[in-house]
Amino acid sequence: MHPIIALWSHPRSMSTATERLMRERGDLDCLHEPFMYDYYVHRARREMPHFEAQDDHPTRYEDIRDMLLARAEAGPVFFKDMSYYVMPQILEDRAFGGRLRNAFLIRNPIASIASYYKLDPELTLEEIGLAAQWRHLEGLAAQGQTPPVIRAEDVRNDPQGIMAALWRRLGLPYRAEAFDWQRQTPEDWAQVEGWHADVSQSKQIRPLTEAELRQQAENFEAAAAEAPHLRDFLAHEMPFHEKLSAHALTPETPP
C-alpha cells in the first residue's frame, strides 16, 4: 500500500503555495481539496464563490475517500484540504484515518481573515477554519497520532528548512527541485482559479517582509471597519491558532 499524505489547512493560509511545493517534488499524485465537494456540493453548506465544480468529481465523503484509496493503489498520494470539510466524520472513519499521514498548516488569522473577506464577504465563522483544525488535531492525538504542524510564516521565511523538517516527519526524501517551480499550473486548480491567481503566476516562495506584515494588519483593520463581526471571528479563532502554533515544527538544515 502506498502512503496517502493529507495537509489540513484553513482558507488563505498559503496552503495552495505549500501544495505547489508538494507537486513540484514530482513523486506524488496530488489533489486539490477533494473533500470540498462534500461540503459545498453534496451537503451544500453554502454556495462557494469562484468555484466551478467538475461534473465527474465525486461529491459524497465516502466516494471521495474511496477515490483517494484507489489512487493510492497506483502510487503515493498527496492532498490538501480543510479540516472543517470533514470534521467530525473523518475521526470516526478509523480505517481511512489509519491510512493517512497527517500534517497541519496554519497562518495568523489577522492575515487569513482579511484575505478571505476580500474574496468572499459572506464568509462564515466555521470557514475561518482554525477551530476545526484544533479539534481535528486533538482527535488525532487521542487516537495516538502526533501530526506535525507548520506555520505559513515559517514557510515564507525559510521554505527549504521548514519543508525539510516536514518531509522528514512525513517520511519523504528531500527534493531541492521543489523550490523552483517549473511545472505548468495544475489543471485541477482551474475549478477555483479565482482563489489562487498569485500562486498560479509565481515561480517560487517569496520571503515575508516587515512591510507585508504591517500591510496585513492594516488590511484587517480596514476589513473590520467595514464588517465589525470580523473582530468577533478573530477573537474566536486566535486562541486556536495559538494552540496549534505551540506544536509547530522548527526549520531543519536541508540535507
N, C-alpha and C positions, 0 to 999 in steps of 0.2 A: 504494500500500500504506500502510495506517495503522500507526502505531507500536504495539509491544507493550512495555509497561514492566513490569519484574519487580523487586520488592523482596524480596531474600533476607534472611531474618531467622533467629532461633532462638527456641525457645519461651520465653514470658514475657519477651519483650524490648520490650514495649509496641508490638508490631507491629500489633495489631488497632486500637489507637488511631491509629497512623500511617496505617493503611489507611482509617480513618474520615475522616481529613483528605483523602485522595485521593478518596474517594467524595463528600464534600461539595463538591468542586470542581464537580461536575455535568457535566463534559465527558468523562468516561471510563467505559467499560464495565468494571466492576470485578468481580473474582472473588476468593474467599477460599480460599486453599490448595488449588487444584485437584489438585496432584500428591500431596497427602495420600492420595488414593485409590489411587495406585500403591503407595505404601509400606505403608499399613495394610490395604488391601483386596486388591489384586491380588497383591502379594508377601507380604502378611500377616507382616511382620517381627515384629510383636507386636500384641496387642489394645490399641487405644487407648481409654481410659475417656472417658466423657462425649461419645461420638461416635455419632451416628445417621446412618449413611450413606444418601444419597439413591439410590433404585433406578435412576434414569435418568442418573446421573452416570457418565461413562466412567472406567474403572479402570486401564487399561494406559497406560504412559507415552506410547506412540505415539498413542493415541486422545485423551488429554488434550492433547497437543501439537497435534494436528490440530483439536481443538475451539477452542483459542486462536487458531490461524491462521484458522479460519473466521470467528470473531467479529471478527477484525481486518479482514476484508473489508468490514464494515459501518461501522467507526469505530475510534478509538484504544482500546486495551485496557490495563488495569492489573490485575496480580495480585500478591498477597503469598503467599510460600511459604517453605519451609525448604530450605536447601541440602542437608541430609542426605537429603531425599526423592529427590533427582535426581542426586547425585554417584555415580560419575563420568560417567554416560551423557550428561548434558547437555553436557559438554565435548567429547564425541565426536560429538555431533549438531551439526556446524558450520553446516549450513543453517539450522536453527532458531535456534541461538545468534546467527547473524548478524542475525536479525530483532529481537533483544531489546535494549532499553535497560536495562541492569542497574544496580541500586543495592543497597547492603547496610545493614542496621540492626543495631546491637549494643547490649547492655546489660551492665553489670557482672555477672558470673556470681554474685557473692555474693548479689545480689538475685534473679536469674533462677532459680538452682538452688533456693533456698528456696521461691520461689513455685511452681515446678514440683512440688517434692516434696509440697507441701501438697495439690495436686490429684491427684497420681499418685505414690504412694510407690514404685512399681515402675519408675520412670524408669531408662533406660539411659544409659551414657556417651555413646553416639552421639547420643541425643536432646538432650543439653545443647546441641549444635549448633554451637559456635564453631569447633571443629576443621574441620568440613566447610565452614564459611563461608570459612575461610582457604585451604583447598585450592581452593575454588571461585574465590576472588579471584585466587590465584596462577595458576590455569589460564587465566583470562580475560586476565590480564596477559601471559602467554606467547603469547596469541593476538593481542596488540596492543591490548587494551581497558584502559581505566583507569576502572573504575566508582567512583562516589562512595560514601563510607561516612558514615553519620550515627550519632550516639550517642543512645540513648533519653534520657539525662540532659540533653542539649542540646535535644532536642525539648520536654522538660518546662520547661526554664528559659527558652527563647526560641523558641517554636514558629514565630512569624512569620519570625524571622531565619534559622533553620536550614532551614525549608521554602522560603524564598526562594532560598537557596543551592542546595538540592537541585533545585527546579524549574528553575532556570536551567541546571544541568548536564544535566537530562533534556530540555531544550528545550520546557518547558511555561511558559505565561504565569502570572504571579502571580494568585492568586484569593483576595481577602480574605475572601470569604464562607465559605471552607473552615473557618474557625476558630470559627464559631458554628453548632453542629450543630442543624439544623432538620429534616433528613430522618428518616424513620422508620428504626428498626433494620432493617438489611438482612435480607431473607428467608433468604439462604443462611447467615446466622450461626446459624440455628436448629439446624443439624446439629451444632454444637459449642457450644451455649448455655451449658453448664456451665463453659466456659473463659473466658467473656467477659461475665459479668454486670455488672461495674463499668462497662466502656466502653459497654455497651448502654444503661445508665441515665444516662450522663454527657451533658453538653451542650457541653463544651469540655475542653481540656487544662489540668490544674491544675499550678501551679508545684511544683517539688521542694523540700522544706524540709529543714533540717538535722535536725529531729526524725524525719523519714521516713527519712533516710539512716541514722541511728542505729538505727531500728527494723529496717531491712533487715539490718544487721549482727547484731542480736540474734536476728532470725528465723533467720538462717543458723546461728548458734551453737546455737540450740535444736534445729533440724533435724539438725545434725551430731551433737549429743549423742545423739539417738535413732537416727541412721543414720550411723555414723562413716565409711562409704565415701564420703559426700558430700564429705569433705575431700580424698579422692583425686581425685574428679571436679573439684573446684575447682582443685587443683594442676595437673591435666592441661589444663584449659581456659583458665586465666588467661593463660598466655603467648600463646595465640591471640587472646584479647581485646586484649592489649596490642599485638600486631602489627597487628590490624585498626584499633585506635584511632589508631595512628600515621598512618593515611590519612584520618582523619575531617575532614569539612568544618567550617569555622568559619561562624558566622552572618553574614548579609549584611543590609544595610538594605533593607527591602522597598521596592519602587518606589511 
